[in-house]
Amino acid sequence: MIVYDNIQPLECSTAVALGHFDGIHKGHRLVIGNAVKCRQKGLSPVVVTFSQNPTSVITGKKIPYLTDSSSKQRYMEELGVEYIFNLDFTKIMNMSAQDFVSQVLHKQLNAKRVYCGFNYHFGSGGTANSETLRDLCSEYDIEVVSLPPAMYNDEPISSTRIRHYLKQGRIADVTKMLGREYSYTLPVCKGKQIGRRLGTPTFNQPIPPELIMPRFGVYVSAVRLSKDSEPVCGVTNIGVKPTICTGEAPLAETWMPKIECGSLYGETVEIQLLDFVRSEAKFGSLVELKAAILSDGETALKTFAAYYKK
């Protein structure tokens, strides 16, 4: 897979998926997957997306990402995408709908088929929709397919809805809408090693401010120590560790009840959230904290085993 940060001409004929695709949820996978299927027709699958959330740029409202850029690209590669154009939205937002179709889709990307979601908008001011796209593309014999929303509990799946559920700790709902476990892949930093002194050694991963912060609390997690490693059971606390810390930024702290892996400082580790256990709490002593962690570990091991039996 090849990733560009600006439009480059492609000599091959292409099927293009259009959208921001934050989270790569089931609706996104429907759009991208249809473009990938066009490989059977001799078309190279292409994604045109943006490095910023267009809504954030237009409204000035900060919207946290569900997925960091590298993970987003990894999911697209796993789906079979050959080319990604990860564009700076500010450099294309004022382009007219006509110019986007004629100069980008037709002239540069050599598109023969284009896929988008039911609510796709583009062009200066976001005034053009999928019907406009179909009309403009017809001039160049480009077929446009606007796909209906993927549904969950009788409502369209959306990144906004997934963010809302993450804030509530509704992990089962999030998993079903994504079509995979919600995860983050972040570097490990050195902590205060209090967990090690308690006999429950943990590793810390600060969550960048641009990423979504799930509900503070304890989660059953699956830990992937390397790209191709099997998942191992984890107990992940997301929050501010109120028993032992004051005034510190939120982070994710994970203990693996059955694994002693040594130092992970500087390593990048993927954490998949499987279930919400309890809200973050402040305990009266380290003894009480250790008892709670051990209890969480027992819960996690049972949940983890049941999860992977499915």
C-alpha positions as CSV (number, residue, x, y, z in Angstrom):
1,M,0.0,0.0,0.0
2,I,1.2,3.5,-0.9
3,V,0.3,6.6,1.2
4,Y,0.4,10.1,-0.2
5,D,-0.2,13.4,1.6
6,N,-1.1,15.2,-1.6
7,I,-2.8,14.3,-4.9
8,Q,-0.5,12.4,-7.3
9,P,-1.5,11.2,-10.8
10,L,-2.1,7.5,-11.1
11,E,-1.8,5.7,-14.4
12,C,-4.0,2.8,-13.4
13,S,-7.7,2.9,-13.5
14,T,-9.2,3.2,-10.0
15,A,-12.2,2.7,-7.8
16,V,-12.2,5.5,-5.2
17,A,-13.7,5.5,-1.7
18,L,-14.4,9.0,-0.4
19,G,-14.7,10.0,3.3
20,H,-13.0,10.9,6.5
21,F,-13.4,7.3,7.9
22,D,-12.5,8.0,11.5
23,G,-12.7,4.7,13.4
24,I,-13.1,2.6,10.2
25,H,-16.5,1.3,11.6
26,K,-18.9,-1.0,9.8
27,G,-20.3,1.8,7.6
28,H,-16.8,2.8,6.6
29,R,-15.9,-0.8,5.8
30,L,-18.9,-1.0,3.6
31,V,-17.8,1.9,1.5
32,I,-14.1,0.9,1.4
33,G,-14.9,-2.8,0.9
34,N,-16.9,-2.1,-2.2
35,A,-14.0,-0.1,-3.7
36,V,-11.7,-3.0,-2.9
37,K,-14.0,-5.5,-4.6
38,C,-13.5,-3.6,-7.9
39,R,-10.0,-5.1,-8.1
40,Q,-11.8,-8.1,-9.7
41,K,-12.8,-5.7,-12.4
42,G,-9.2,-4.5,-13.0
43,L,-9.6,-1.3,-10.9
44,S,-7.1,-0.4,-8.2
45,P,-8.8,0.5,-4.9
46,V,-8.0,4.0,-3.7
47,V,-9.1,5.9,-0.5
48,V,-9.3,9.7,-0.5
49,T,-9.4,10.9,3.1
50,F,-8.2,13.8,5.3
51,S,-5.6,14.2,8.0
52,Q,-8.1,16.5,9.9
53,N,-11.7,16.1,10.7
54,P,-13.5,18.3,8.2
55,T,-16.2,19.2,10.8
56,S,-13.5,20.4,13.2
57,V,-11.9,22.6,10.6
58,I,-15.2,24.1,9.4
59,T,-16.8,24.6,12.9
60,G,-13.7,25.2,14.9
61,K,-15.0,22.7,17.4
62,K,-12.4,20.1,18.7
63,I,-13.6,16.6,17.9
64,P,-11.3,13.8,19.3
65,Y,-10.2,11.1,16.9
66,L,-11.3,7.5,17.4
67,T,-8.3,6.2,15.5
68,D,-4.8,7.5,15.2
69,S,-3.4,8.0,11.7
70,S,-1.1,4.9,11.6
71,S,-3.9,2.6,12.9
72,K,-6.4,4.0,10.4
73,Q,-4.0,3.3,7.6
74,R,-3.3,-0.2,8.9
75,Y,-7.0,-1.0,8.9
76,M,-7.3,0.2,5.4
77,E,-4.3,-1.9,4.3
78,E,-5.9,-4.9,5.9
79,L,-9.1,-4.3,3.9
80,G,-7.1,-4.4,0.7
81,V,-6.6,-0.7,-0.2
82,E,-3.7,0.0,-2.6
83,Y,-3.4,3.8,-2.4
84,I,-4.3,6.2,0.3
85,F,-4.4,10.0,-0.3
86,N,-4.4,11.5,3.2
87,L,-5.0,15.1,2.3
88,D,-4.8,18.4,4.3
89,F,-8.4,19.4,4.3
90,T,-7.6,23.1,4.5
91,K,-5.9,22.9,1.1
92,I,-8.9,21.3,-0.6
93,M,-11.9,22.6,1.3
94,N,-12.4,25.6,-1.0
95,M,-12.2,23.6,-4.2
96,S,-15.4,23.6,-6.2
97,A,-17.3,20.4,-6.6
98,Q,-16.8,20.6,-10.3
99,D,-13.0,21.0,-10.0
100,F,-12.8,18.2,-7.5
101,V,-14.5,15.8,-9.9
102,S,-12.7,17.0,-13.1
103,Q,-9.2,17.7,-11.7
104,V,-8.9,15.1,-8.9
105,L,-11.2,12.2,-9.6
106,H,-11.0,12.2,-13.4
107,K,-7.7,13.8,-14.4
108,Q,-5.4,12.7,-11.5
109,L,-6.9,9.5,-10.1
110,N,-8.3,8.1,-13.3
111,A,-11.4,7.0,-11.4
112,K,-13.9,4.7,-13.1
113,R,-16.1,4.1,-10.1
114,V,-16.6,6.1,-6.9
115,Y,-18.1,5.0,-3.6
116,C,-19.3,7.2,-0.8
117,G,-21.7,7.1,2.2
118,F,-25.3,8.2,2.1
119,N,-24.5,11.5,3.9
120,Y,-21.3,12.4,1.9
121,H,-20.8,16.1,1.2
122,F,-18.0,17.8,-0.6
123,G,-16.9,21.0,-2.5
124,S,-16.6,24.5,-1.3
125,G,-18.9,25.0,1.7
126,G,-19.8,21.3,1.7
127,T,-22.9,22.2,-0.4
128,A,-22.5,19.2,-2.9
129,N,-23.9,15.8,-2.0
130,S,-23.9,12.3,-3.5
131,E,-26.5,13.3,-6.1
132,T,-24.3,16.2,-7.2
133,L,-21.3,13.8,-7.3
134,R,-23.3,11.4,-9.5
135,D,-24.3,14.2,-11.9
136,L,-20.8,15.7,-12.2
137,C,-19.1,12.3,-12.6
138,S,-21.5,11.2,-15.4
139,E,-19.8,13.7,-17.6
140,Y,-16.6,11.6,-17.4
141,D,-18.4,8.2,-17.5
142,I,-17.5,7.6,-13.8
143,E,-20.0,5.5,-12.0
144,V,-21.0,6.7,-8.5
145,V,-22.4,4.4,-5.8
146,S,-23.8,6.0,-2.7
147,L,-24.2,3.3,0.0
148,P,-26.8,3.2,2.7
149,P,-25.8,3.4,6.4
150,A,-24.8,0.3,8.3
151,M,-27.3,0.0,11.2
152,Y,-27.1,-0.9,14.8
153,N,-30.2,-1.0,17.1
154,D,-32.2,0.6,14.3
155,E,-30.0,3.6,14.0
156,P,-27.2,4.5,11.6
157,I,-23.7,3.7,12.8
158,S,-21.6,6.8,13.1
159,S,-18.3,7.9,14.6
160,T,-20.2,10.4,16.7
161,R,-22.3,7.7,18.1
162,I,-19.3,5.5,18.9
163,R,-17.6,8.4,20.7
164,H,-20.7,8.8,22.8
165,Y,-20.8,5.1,23.8
166,L,-17.0,5.1,24.6
167,K,-17.6,8.0,27.0
168,Q,-20.3,5.9,28.7
169,G,-18.1,2.8,28.8
170,R,-20.5,0.8,26.6
171,I,-17.8,-1.4,25.1
172,A,-20.0,-4.2,23.8
173,D,-22.0,-1.6,21.8
174,V,-18.8,0.0,20.5
175,T,-17.4,-3.4,19.4
176,K,-20.5,-4.2,17.5
177,M,-20.5,-0.9,15.7
178,L,-16.8,-1.0,14.8
179,G,-16.9,-4.7,13.8
180,R,-13.8,-5.2,15.9
181,E,-12.5,-4.3,19.3
182,Y,-11.8,-0.7,20.1
183,S,-8.1,-0.3,20.5
184,Y,-5.3,2.2,20.8
185,T,-1.6,1.7,19.9
186,L,0.6,3.9,22.0
187,P,4.2,4.1,23.3
188,V,4.9,3.0,26.9
189,C,6.4,5.6,29.3
190,K,8.0,5.2,32.7
191,G,5.7,5.5,35.7
192,K,6.2,5.6,39.5
193,Q,6.5,1.8,39.7
194,I,3.9,1.6,42.5
195,G,2.2,-1.3,40.8
196,R,5.5,-3.2,40.8
197,R,5.8,-2.6,44.6
198,L,2.3,-4.0,45.0
199,G,3.1,-7.1,43.1
200,T,1.0,-6.0,40.1
201,P,3.5,-4.5,37.7
202,T,1.9,-2.2,35.2
203,F,2.9,-0.2,32.2
204,N,1.7,3.3,31.4
205,Q,0.6,4.8,28.1
206,P,-0.3,8.5,28.0
207,I,-3.3,9.1,25.8
208,P,-2.7,12.0,23.4
209,P,-5.2,14.9,23.7
210,E,-6.3,14.5,20.1
211,L,-7.5,10.9,20.8
212,I,-10.9,10.1,22.4
213,M,-10.7,9.5,26.1
214,P,-13.0,6.6,27.1
215,R,-14.9,6.6,30.3
216,F,-12.6,6.7,33.3
217,G,-12.5,3.2,34.9
218,V,-11.2,-0.3,34.8
219,Y,-11.5,-2.5,31.7
220,V,-10.8,-6.0,30.7
221,S,-8.3,-5.7,27.8
222,A,-6.4,-7.8,25.3
223,V,-2.8,-6.8,25.1
224,R,-0.7,-7.2,21.9
225,L,2.9,-6.8,22.7
226,S,3.9,-6.8,19.1
227,K,2.2,-6.7,15.7
228,D,1.9,-10.4,15.2
229,S,1.7,-11.6,18.9
230,E,-1.3,-13.4,20.3
231,P,-3.4,-11.3,22.7
232,V,-2.9,-11.8,26.4
233,C,-5.3,-10.8,29.2
234,G,-4.9,-7.3,30.7
235,V,-6.5,-5.2,33.3
236,T,-6.5,-1.6,32.1
237,N,-7.3,1.5,34.2
238,I,-8.0,4.6,32.2
239,G,-8.0,7.8,34.3
240,V,-6.0,9.7,36.8
241,K,-5.2,7.1,39.4
242,P,-6.8,9.1,42.3
243,T,-5.4,6.8,45.1
244,I,-1.8,7.5,44.3
245,C,-1.7,10.6,42.1
246,T,-3.0,14.1,42.2
247,G,-3.2,16.7,39.4
248,E,-1.7,14.4,36.7
249,A,-2.9,14.0,33.1
250,P,-5.1,11.0,32.3
251,L,-3.4,7.9,31.0
252,A,-3.9,4.2,30.5
253,E,-2.2,1.8,32.9
254,T,-2.3,-1.9,32.2
255,W,-1.4,-5.0,34.3
256,M,-1.2,-8.4,32.8
257,P,-2.2,-11.0,35.5
258,K,-0.5,-14.0,33.8
259,I,2.5,-12.4,32.1
260,E,5.6,-10.8,33.4
261,C,7.2,-9.2,30.4
262,G,9.8,-7.0,32.0
263,S,10.4,-3.4,30.9
264,L,8.4,-2.1,28.0
265,Y,9.7,1.4,28.1
266,G,9.9,2.9,24.6
267,E,7.9,0.0,23.1
268,T,4.6,0.6,21.3
269,V,1.8,-1.7,22.5
270,E,-1.7,-2.2,21.3
271,I,-4.5,-2.4,23.9
272,Q,-7.9,-3.7,22.9
273,L,-10.8,-2.9,25.3
274,L,-13.1,-5.9,25.7
275,D,-15.4,-5.0,28.6
276,F,-16.0,-2.3,31.2
277,V,-15.5,-3.6,34.8
278,R,-16.0,-0.6,37.1
279,S,-15.6,3.2,37.5
280,E,-12.3,4.5,38.7
281,A,-12.3,4.9,42.5
282,K,-10.1,6.4,45.2
283,F,-9.1,3.9,47.9
284,G,-8.2,4.6,51.5
285,S,-4.9,2.8,51.4
286,L,-2.5,0.9,49.1
287,V,-3.7,-2.3,50.7
288,E,-7.3,-1.6,49.6
289,L,-6.0,-0.7,46.2
290,K,-4.1,-3.9,45.8
291,A,-7.1,-5.9,46.9
292,A,-9.2,-4.2,44.2
293,I,-6.6,-4.8,41.5
294,L,-6.4,-8.5,42.3
295,S,-10.2,-8.7,42.3
296,D,-10.2,-7.0,38.9
297,G,-7.6,-9.4,37.7
298,E,-9.8,-12.4,38.6
299,T,-12.7,-10.8,36.7
300,A,-10.5,-10.0,33.7
301,L,-9.2,-13.6,33.4
302,K,-12.7,-15.0,33.4
303,T,-14.0,-12.4,30.9
304,F,-11.0,-12.8,28.7
305,A,-11.3,-16.6,28.5
306,A,-15.0,-16.4,27.8
307,Y,-14.5,-13.7,25.1
308,Y,-12.0,-15.8,23.1
309,K,-14.2,-18.9,23.3
310,K,-16.9,-17.2,21.2
